[in-house]
Amino acid sequence: MPQTSTILVVDDMPAMHQLIATLLGKYGYHLEFASNGAEALSKAEALSPDLVLLDIMMPDMDGYEVCRRLRAAPRLAEIPIIMVTALGDRASRLKGLEAGADDFVTKPFDQSELGARVRAIIRLNRYRRLLAERARFERLIELSPDGIMIVDSQGLVRLANPSMRLMLGVDDESQVIDQPMMTFVESSHHKQCGELFGRQGSSQQPQHIESLFVRRNGSAFPVEIHSGQFDWNDLPMVQVVVRDITERKLAEEALHQRNR
């Protein structure tokens, strides 16, 4: 079920709260209201709304100042702001843009225009957030010292980070992408890894085993595998985190020999 977007409506007139609630109510948004600038800043901090509908002409702290303060707060700076104004002149709009507004709606409202502008801003903001989250995810994957693969429901590798490629001794991602993951598992461990993915498909809980992987040159090496199921681009995938445990196994064997 899609997440409900939260809109913070800032206006000093209760009648305007009711009007906007009536106009936007049919779109299913969660509406919060503030009657002055100080309350708007406090609620924005608490709610991190998807959009702020901000009246310009308010006592004590006008909409321009509220907008500037929102843009100056690191956690709130990216929240879209639509300024609501009875001022239609060019100078007022320029002042709003300089304060950091994303768009304007002029009183009295046209119901269709208000709904269209709100929907467009929220869609754009969601897309921007998605891109930012994907960029952070990809950067974490890229910098991880452990090998990471993303494997689809057919067992094909869809992503392999630099550490994974180094571990397998391959030069190019194309030598891993779209290949069956079992290509990189030592044949005597195919059944064990197949059972791991079978359990993963029926469970949301992370799974853990030790296995043997095979490098491009044919040499095998021991690994520790942690896997977990998640949705990627709306498709079920398994993230496989692989750690080379060769040194640990050698240390264990040396300790075992000493004990004997």
KOLTORKE-605329 format. One record per residue (C-alpha): residue in one letter; x, y, z. Coordinates in steps of 0.001 Angstrom, whole numbers, plus 500000, padded with zeros to 6 digits. Layout:
// residues N
<rec><aa>A</aa><x>X</x><y>Y</y><z>Z</z></rec>
...
This chain:
// residues 260
<rec><aa>M</aa><x>500000</x><y>500000</y><z>500000</z></rec>
<rec><aa>P</aa><x>501480</x><y>503408</y><z>499030</z></rec>
<rec><aa>Q</aa><x>502622</x><y>505579</y><z>501886</z></rec>
<rec><aa>T</aa><x>500318</x><y>508545</y><z>502593</z></rec>
<rec><aa>S</aa><x>501994</x><y>511894</y><z>501941</z></rec>
<rec><aa>T</aa><x>501942</x><y>514445</y><z>504752</z></rec>
<rec><aa>I</aa><x>501225</x><y>518083</y><z>503888</z></rec>
<rec><aa>L</aa><x>501787</x><y>520871</y><z>506417</z></rec>
<rec><aa>V</aa><x>499381</x><y>523778</y><z>505812</z></rec>
<rec><aa>V</aa><x>500556</x><y>527067</y><z>507323</z></rec>
<rec><aa>D</aa><x>497993</x><y>529898</y><z>507486</z></rec>
<rec><aa>D</aa><x>496828</x><y>532201</y><z>510255</z></rec>
<rec><aa>M</aa><x>493160</x><y>531955</y><z>509185</z></rec>
<rec><aa>P</aa><x>491191</x><y>528906</y><z>510411</z></rec>
<rec><aa>A</aa><x>488783</x><y>529321</y><z>507476</z></rec>
<rec><aa>M</aa><x>491694</x><y>528775</y><z>505096</z></rec>
<rec><aa>H</aa><x>492595</x><y>525533</y><z>506922</z></rec>
<rec><aa>Q</aa><x>489065</x><y>524303</y><z>506342</z></rec>
<rec><aa>L</aa><x>489053</x><y>525345</y><z>502685</z></rec>
<rec><aa>I</aa><x>492346</x><y>523563</y><z>501904</z></rec>
<rec><aa>A</aa><x>491187</x><y>520486</y><z>503822</z></rec>
<rec><aa>T</aa><x>488082</x><y>520425</y><z>501628</z></rec>
<rec><aa>L</aa><x>490020</x><y>520952</y><z>498400</z></rec>
<rec><aa>L</aa><x>492747</x><y>518357</y><z>499108</z></rec>
<rec><aa>G</aa><x>490780</x><y>515895</y><z>501220</z></rec>
<rec><aa>K</aa><x>489706</x><y>513769</y><z>498265</z></rec>
<rec><aa>Y</aa><x>493338</x><y>512994</y><z>497340</z></rec>
<rec><aa>G</aa><x>493977</x><y>511051</y><z>500544</z></rec>
<rec><aa>Y</aa><x>496794</x><y>513211</y><z>501927</z></rec>
<rec><aa>H</aa><x>497483</x><y>513452</y><z>505642</z></rec>
<rec><aa>L</aa><x>497017</x><y>517150</y><z>506453</z></rec>
<rec><aa>E</aa><x>498583</x><y>518951</y><z>509405</z></rec>
<rec><aa>F</aa><x>497970</x><y>522612</y><z>510225</z></rec>
<rec><aa>A</aa><x>499934</x><y>525486</y><z>511769</z></rec>
<rec><aa>S</aa><x>498598</x><y>528973</y><z>512485</z></rec>
<rec><aa>N</aa><x>501853</x><y>530939</y><z>512684</z></rec>
<rec><aa>G</aa><x>505503</x><y>530791</y><z>511737</z></rec>
<rec><aa>A</aa><x>506831</x><y>529475</y><z>515034</z></rec>
<rec><aa>E</aa><x>504283</x><y>526638</y><z>515084</z></rec>
<rec><aa>A</aa><x>505097</x><y>525864</y><z>511438</z></rec>
<rec><aa>L</aa><x>508803</x><y>525467</y><z>512180</z></rec>
<rec><aa>S</aa><x>508101</x><y>523285</y><z>515220</z></rec>
<rec><aa>K</aa><x>505705</x><y>521015</y><z>513316</z></rec>
<rec><aa>A</aa><x>508011</x><y>520780</y><z>510315</z></rec>
<rec><aa>E</aa><x>510805</x><y>519612</y><z>512609</z></rec>
<rec><aa>A</aa><x>508550</x><y>517007</y><z>514228</z></rec>
<rec><aa>L</aa><x>506813</x><y>515746</y><z>511072</z></rec>
<rec><aa>S</aa><x>509319</x><y>516131</y><z>508187</z></rec>
<rec><aa>P</aa><x>506344</x><y>516632</y><z>505828</z></rec>
<rec><aa>D</aa><x>506376</x><y>515810</y><z>502135</z></rec>
<rec><aa>L</aa><x>505190</x><y>519325</y><z>501310</z></rec>
<rec><aa>V</aa><x>504586</x><y>522678</y><z>503022</z></rec>
<rec><aa>L</aa><x>501746</x><y>524910</y><z>501817</z></rec>
<rec><aa>L</aa><x>502875</x><y>528254</y><z>503206</z></rec>
<rec><aa>D</aa><x>500875</x><y>531471</y><z>503389</z></rec>
<rec><aa>I</aa><x>502953</x><y>534609</y><z>502875</z></rec>
<rec><aa>M</aa><x>500980</x><y>537233</y><z>504777</z></rec>
<rec><aa>M</aa><x>501067</x><y>536230</y><z>508444</z></rec>
<rec><aa>P</aa><x>501673</x><y>538339</y><z>511580</z></rec>
<rec><aa>D</aa><x>504908</x><y>538141</y><z>513619</z></rec>
<rec><aa>M</aa><x>506768</x><y>535959</y><z>511102</z></rec>
<rec><aa>D</aa><x>505721</x><y>536120</y><z>507465</z></rec>
<rec><aa>G</aa><x>505965</x><y>533267</y><z>504974</z></rec>
<rec><aa>Y</aa><x>509224</x><y>534542</y><z>503494</z></rec>
<rec><aa>E</aa><x>510977</x><y>534259</y><z>506851</z></rec>
<rec><aa>V</aa><x>509489</x><y>530823</y><z>507545</z></rec>
<rec><aa>C</aa><x>510707</x><y>529686</y><z>504141</z></rec>
<rec><aa>R</aa><x>514217</x><y>531013</y><z>504782</z></rec>
<rec><aa>R</aa><x>514400</x><y>529259</y><z>508149</z></rec>
<rec><aa>L</aa><x>513215</x><y>525967</y><z>506677</z></rec>
<rec><aa>R</aa><x>515875</x><y>526191</y><z>503983</z></rec>
<rec><aa>A</aa><x>518535</x><y>526980</y><z>506613</z></rec>
<rec><aa>A</aa><x>517740</x><y>523855</y><z>508662</z></rec>
<rec><aa>P</aa><x>519791</x><y>520906</y><z>507282</z></rec>
<rec><aa>R</aa><x>517138</x><y>518286</y><z>508052</z></rec>
<rec><aa>L</aa><x>514321</x><y>520361</y><z>506520</z></rec>
<rec><aa>A</aa><x>516103</x><y>522091</y><z>503672</z></rec>
<rec><aa>E</aa><x>514886</x><y>519710</y><z>500952</z></rec>
<rec><aa>I</aa><x>511183</x><y>519814</y><z>501838</z></rec>
<rec><aa>P</aa><x>509205</x><y>521269</y><z>498893</z></rec>
<rec><aa>I</aa><x>507443</x><y>524559</y><z>499649</z></rec>
<rec><aa>I</aa><x>504473</x><y>525992</y><z>497754</z></rec>
<rec><aa>M</aa><x>503794</x><y>529586</y><z>498756</z></rec>
<rec><aa>V</aa><x>500145</x><y>530574</y><z>498963</z></rec>
<rec><aa>T</aa><x>499635</x><y>534266</y><z>498258</z></rec>
<rec><aa>A</aa><x>497088</x><y>536904</y><z>497421</z></rec>
<rec><aa>L</aa><x>500002</x><y>538903</y><z>496009</z></rec>
<rec><aa>G</aa><x>500221</x><y>538353</y><z>492300</z></rec>
<rec><aa>D</aa><x>502918</x><y>540846</y><z>491465</z></rec>
<rec><aa>R</aa><x>506306</x><y>539880</y><z>490049</z></rec>
<rec><aa>A</aa><x>508291</x><y>541353</y><z>492960</z></rec>
<rec><aa>S</aa><x>506483</x><y>539177</y><z>495522</z></rec>
<rec><aa>R</aa><x>507166</x><y>536040</y><z>493483</z></rec>
<rec><aa>L</aa><x>510831</x><y>536932</y><z>493069</z></rec>
<rec><aa>K</aa><x>511112</x><y>537484</y><z>496805</z></rec>
<rec><aa>G</aa><x>509559</x><y>534059</y><z>497382</z></rec>
<rec><aa>L</aa><x>511970</x><y>532386</y><z>494967</z></rec>
<rec><aa>E</aa><x>514899</x><y>534073</y><z>496690</z></rec>
<rec><aa>A</aa><x>513613</x><y>532756</y><z>500028</z></rec>
<rec><aa>G</aa><x>513580</x><y>529222</y><z>498586</z></rec>
<rec><aa>A</aa><x>509993</x><y>528563</y><z>497424</z></rec>
<rec><aa>D</aa><x>509467</x><y>525852</y><z>494805</z></rec>
<rec><aa>D</aa><x>506124</x><y>527061</y><z>493464</z></rec>
<rec><aa>F</aa><x>503256</x><y>529507</y><z>494027</z></rec>
<rec><aa>V</aa><x>499478</x><y>529274</y><z>494236</z></rec>
<rec><aa>T</aa><x>497421</x><y>532453</y><z>494128</z></rec>
<rec><aa>K</aa><x>494312</x><y>533105</y><z>496211</z></rec>
<rec><aa>P</aa><x>491471</x><y>532605</y><z>495506</z></rec>
<rec><aa>F</aa><x>492203</x><y>528971</y><z>494701</z></rec>
<rec><aa>D</aa><x>491279</x><y>527076</y><z>491621</z></rec>
<rec><aa>Q</aa><x>490604</x><y>523574</y><z>492971</z></rec>
<rec><aa>S</aa><x>492002</x><y>521767</y><z>489913</z></rec>
<rec><aa>E</aa><x>495132</x><y>523923</y><z>489808</z></rec>
<rec><aa>L</aa><x>495879</x><y>523462</y><z>493517</z></rec>
<rec><aa>G</aa><x>495448</x><y>519690</y><z>493287</z></rec>
<rec><aa>A</aa><x>497601</x><y>519454</y><z>490154</z></rec>
<rec><aa>R</aa><x>500436</x><y>521526</y><z>491619</z></rec>
<rec><aa>V</aa><x>500446</x><y>519578</y><z>494871</z></rec>
<rec><aa>R</aa><x>500473</x><y>516203</y><z>493083</z></rec>
<rec><aa>A</aa><x>503261</x><y>517300</y><z>490741</z></rec>
<rec><aa>I</aa><x>505480</x><y>518570</y><z>493576</z></rec>
<rec><aa>I</aa><x>504968</x><y>515422</y><z>495680</z></rec>
<rec><aa>R</aa><x>505720</x><y>513116</y><z>492724</z></rec>
<rec><aa>L</aa><x>508894</x><y>515055</y><z>491957</z></rec>
<rec><aa>N</aa><x>509978</x><y>514955</y><z>495595</z></rec>
<rec><aa>R</aa><x>509418</x><y>511201</y><z>495848</z></rec>
<rec><aa>Y</aa><x>511453</x><y>510645</y><z>492695</z></rec>
<rec><aa>R</aa><x>514270</x><y>512821</y><z>494059</z></rec>
<rec><aa>R</aa><x>514267</x><y>510913</y><z>497338</z></rec>
<rec><aa>L</aa><x>514305</x><y>507597</y><z>495479</z></rec>
<rec><aa>L</aa><x>517334</x><y>508684</y><z>493463</z></rec>
<rec><aa>A</aa><x>519129</x><y>509851</y><z>496616</z></rec>
<rec><aa>E</aa><x>518387</x><y>506588</y><z>498446</z></rec>
<rec><aa>R</aa><x>519546</x><y>504545</y><z>495457</z></rec>
<rec><aa>A</aa><x>522760</x><y>506576</y><z>495226</z></rec>
<rec><aa>R</aa><x>523479</x><y>506000</y><z>498940</z></rec>
<rec><aa>F</aa><x>522739</x><y>502282</y><z>498576</z></rec>
<rec><aa>E</aa><x>525011</x><y>501937</y><z>495558</z></rec>
<rec><aa>R</aa><x>527799</x><y>503833</y><z>497308</z></rec>
<rec><aa>L</aa><x>527586</x><y>501583</y><z>500382</z></rec>
<rec><aa>I</aa><x>527683</x><y>498502</y><z>498166</z></rec>
<rec><aa>E</aa><x>530635</x><y>499854</y><z>496205</z></rec>
<rec><aa>L</aa><x>532717</x><y>500677</y><z>499298</z></rec>
<rec><aa>S</aa><x>531966</x><y>497508</y><z>501259</z></rec>
<rec><aa>P</aa><x>535085</x><y>495447</y><z>502095</z></rec>
<rec><aa>D</aa><x>532931</x><y>492305</y><z>501857</z></rec>
<rec><aa>G</aa><x>531837</x><y>490812</y><z>498564</z></rec>
<rec><aa>I</aa><x>528195</x><y>491590</y><z>497794</z></rec>
<rec><aa>M</aa><x>525988</x><y>490071</y><z>495125</z></rec>
<rec><aa>I</aa><x>522319</x><y>490634</y><z>494394</z></rec>
<rec><aa>V</aa><x>520705</x><y>487485</y><z>493030</z></rec>
<rec><aa>D</aa><x>517260</x><y>487263</y><z>491419</z></rec>
<rec><aa>S</aa><x>514610</x><y>484574</y><z>491825</z></rec>
<rec><aa>Q</aa><x>516158</x><y>482604</y><z>488934</z></rec>
<rec><aa>G</aa><x>519515</x><y>482447</y><z>490708</z></rec>
<rec><aa>L</aa><x>521155</x><y>484932</y><z>488312</z></rec>
<rec><aa>V</aa><x>523576</x><y>487576</y><z>489579</z></rec>
<rec><aa>R</aa><x>522217</x><y>491097</y><z>489002</z></rec>
<rec><aa>L</aa><x>524909</x><y>493063</y><z>490820</z></rec>
<rec><aa>A</aa><x>528427</x><y>492323</y><z>492079</z></rec>
<rec><aa>N</aa><x>530440</x><y>494945</y><z>493925</z></rec>
<rec><aa>P</aa><x>534192</x><y>495571</y><z>493402</z></rec>
<rec><aa>S</aa><x>535164</x><y>493459</y><z>496442</z></rec>
<rec><aa>M</aa><x>533188</x><y>490517</y><z>495074</z></rec>
<rec><aa>R</aa><x>534815</x><y>490796</y><z>491661</z></rec>
<rec><aa>L</aa><x>538268</x><y>491005</y><z>493242</z></rec>
<rec><aa>M</aa><x>537494</x><y>487950</y><z>495348</z></rec>
<rec><aa>L</aa><x>536482</x><y>485977</y><z>492248</z></rec>
<rec><aa>G</aa><x>539467</x><y>487185</y><z>490263</z></rec>
<rec><aa>V</aa><x>537432</x><y>488768</y><z>487464</z></rec>
<rec><aa>D</aa><x>538333</x><y>492015</y><z>485729</z></rec>
<rec><aa>D</aa><x>534954</x><y>493112</y><z>484464</z></rec>
<rec><aa>E</aa><x>531472</x><y>493125</y><z>485964</z></rec>
<rec><aa>S</aa><x>530140</x><y>491619</y><z>482724</z></rec>
<rec><aa>Q</aa><x>531920</x><y>488368</y><z>483659</z></rec>
<rec><aa>V</aa><x>529603</x><y>488071</y><z>486672</z></rec>
<rec><aa>I</aa><x>526343</x><y>489828</y><z>485743</z></rec>
<rec><aa>D</aa><x>523581</x><y>487542</y><z>484409</z></rec>
<rec><aa>Q</aa><x>525624</x><y>484465</y><z>485339</z></rec>
<rec><aa>P</aa><x>524106</x><y>481794</y><z>487610</z></rec>
<rec><aa>M</aa><x>525423</x><y>482273</y><z>491114</z></rec>
<rec><aa>M</aa><x>526210</x><y>478568</y><z>491251</z></rec>
<rec><aa>T</aa><x>528899</x><y>479237</y><z>488639</z></rec>
<rec><aa>F</aa><x>530977</x><y>480656</y><z>491478</z></rec>
<rec><aa>V</aa><x>530205</x><y>477902</y><z>494015</z></rec>
<rec><aa>E</aa><x>532404</x><y>474790</y><z>494223</z></rec>
<rec><aa>S</aa><x>530406</x><y>471866</y><z>492807</z></rec>
<rec><aa>S</aa><x>530390</x><y>469836</y><z>496032</z></rec>
<rec><aa>H</aa><x>528607</x><y>472766</y><z>497737</z></rec>
<rec><aa>H</aa><x>525859</x><y>473274</y><z>495125</z></rec>
<rec><aa>K</aa><x>523305</x><y>471354</y><z>497145</z></rec>
<rec><aa>Q</aa><x>524112</x><y>473278</y><z>500331</z></rec>
<rec><aa>C</aa><x>523782</x><y>476658</y><z>498584</z></rec>
<rec><aa>G</aa><x>520642</x><y>475535</y><z>496780</z></rec>
<rec><aa>E</aa><x>519063</x><y>474663</y><z>500130</z></rec>
<rec><aa>L</aa><x>520132</x><y>478064</y><z>501455</z></rec>
<rec><aa>F</aa><x>518266</x><y>479851</y><z>498671</z></rec>
<rec><aa>G</aa><x>515307</x><y>477529</y><z>499097</z></rec>
<rec><aa>R</aa><x>515056</x><y>478517</y><z>502747</z></rec>
<rec><aa>Q</aa><x>515561</x><y>482162</y><z>501840</z></rec>
<rec><aa>G</aa><x>512653</x><y>482101</y><z>499419</z></rec>
<rec><aa>S</aa><x>510260</x><y>480955</y><z>502143</z></rec>
<rec><aa>S</aa><x>511657</x><y>483071</y><z>504980</z></rec>
<rec><aa>Q</aa><x>512309</x><y>486754</y><z>505591</z></rec>
<rec><aa>Q</aa><x>514958</x><y>485878</y><z>508181</z></rec>
<rec><aa>P</aa><x>518652</x><y>486262</y><z>507282</z></rec>
<rec><aa>Q</aa><x>520449</x><y>482987</y><z>506543</z></rec>
<rec><aa>H</aa><x>524074</x><y>482053</y><z>507240</z></rec>
<rec><aa>I</aa><x>526324</x><y>479216</y><z>506033</z></rec>
<rec><aa>E</aa><x>529960</x><y>478474</y><z>505278</z></rec>
<rec><aa>S</aa><x>530770</x><y>477260</y><z>501784</z></rec>
<rec><aa>L</aa><x>533434</x><y>477109</y><z>499061</z></rec>
<rec><aa>F</aa><x>533601</x><y>479566</y><z>496174</z></rec>
<rec><aa>V</aa><x>535631</x><y>479206</y><z>492980</z></rec>
<rec><aa>R</aa><x>537809</x><y>481882</y><z>491419</z></rec>
<rec><aa>R</aa><x>538032</x><y>482431</y><z>487691</z></rec>
<rec><aa>N</aa><x>541324</x><y>480489</y><z>487628</z></rec>
<rec><aa>G</aa><x>539574</x><y>477449</y><z>489141</z></rec>
<rec><aa>S</aa><x>541010</x><y>477658</y><z>492674</z></rec>
<rec><aa>A</aa><x>538569</x><y>477205</y><z>495530</z></rec>
<rec><aa>F</aa><x>538505</x><y>479232</y><z>498732</z></rec>
<rec><aa>P</aa><x>536364</x><y>479068</y><z>501899</z></rec>
<rec><aa>V</aa><x>533726</x><y>481741</y><z>502441</z></rec>
<rec><aa>E</aa><x>531157</x><y>482780</y><z>504977</z></rec>
<rec><aa>I</aa><x>527801</x><y>483676</y><z>503396</z></rec>
<rec><aa>H</aa><x>525094</x><y>485862</y><z>504887</z></rec>
<rec><aa>S</aa><x>521953</x><y>486275</y><z>502802</z></rec>
<rec><aa>G</aa><x>518708</x><y>488183</y><z>503157</z></rec>
<rec><aa>Q</aa><x>515639</x><y>488696</y><z>501006</z></rec>
<rec><aa>F</aa><x>514469</x><y>492164</y><z>499937</z></rec>
<rec><aa>D</aa><x>512608</x><y>493933</y><z>497123</z></rec>
<rec><aa>W</aa><x>514694</x><y>495703</y><z>494485</z></rec>
<rec><aa>N</aa><x>512871</x><y>497624</y><z>491734</z></rec>
<rec><aa>D</aa><x>509696</x><y>495940</y><z>493016</z></rec>
<rec><aa>L</aa><x>511117</x><y>492448</y><z>492383</z></rec>
<rec><aa>P</aa><x>512115</x><y>489872</y><z>495038</z></rec>
<rec><aa>M</aa><x>515887</x><y>489583</y><z>495308</z></rec>
<rec><aa>V</aa><x>518440</x><y>488039</y><z>497662</z></rec>
<rec><aa>Q</aa><x>521402</x><y>490038</y><z>498870</z></rec>
<rec><aa>V</aa><x>524389</x><y>487749</y><z>499374</z></rec>
<rec><aa>V</aa><x>527257</x><y>489030</y><z>501518</z></rec>
<rec><aa>V</aa><x>530414</x><y>486939</y><z>501040</z></rec>
<rec><aa>R</aa><x>533494</x><y>487042</y><z>503281</z></rec>
<rec><aa>D</aa><x>536719</x><y>485230</y><z>502401</z></rec>
<rec><aa>I</aa><x>537646</x><y>483219</y><z>505523</z></rec>
<rec><aa>T</aa><x>540836</x><y>481614</y><z>504183</z></rec>
<rec><aa>E</aa><x>543028</x><y>483165</y><z>506885</z></rec>
<rec><aa>R</aa><x>540612</x><y>482156</y><z>509615</z></rec>
<rec><aa>K</aa><x>540538</x><y>478562</y><z>508386</z></rec>
<rec><aa>L</aa><x>544335</x><y>478440</y><z>508226</z></rec>
<rec><aa>A</aa><x>544558</x><y>479774</y><z>511790</z></rec>
<rec><aa>E</aa><x>542014</x><y>477203</y><z>512984</z></rec>
<rec><aa>E</aa><x>543944</x><y>474405</y><z>511299</z></rec>
<rec><aa>A</aa><x>547235</x><y>475597</y><z>512801</z></rec>
<rec><aa>L</aa><x>545646</x><y>475695</y><z>516252</z></rec>
<rec><aa>H</aa><x>544227</x><y>472215</y><z>515723</z></rec>
<rec><aa>Q</aa><x>547669</x><y>470885</y><z>514744</z></rec>
<rec><aa>R</aa><x>549282</x><y>472457</y><z>517797</z></rec>
<rec><aa>N</aa><x>546630</x><y>470952</y><z>520066</z></rec>
<rec><aa>R</aa><x>547283</x><y>467500</y><z>518552</z></rec>
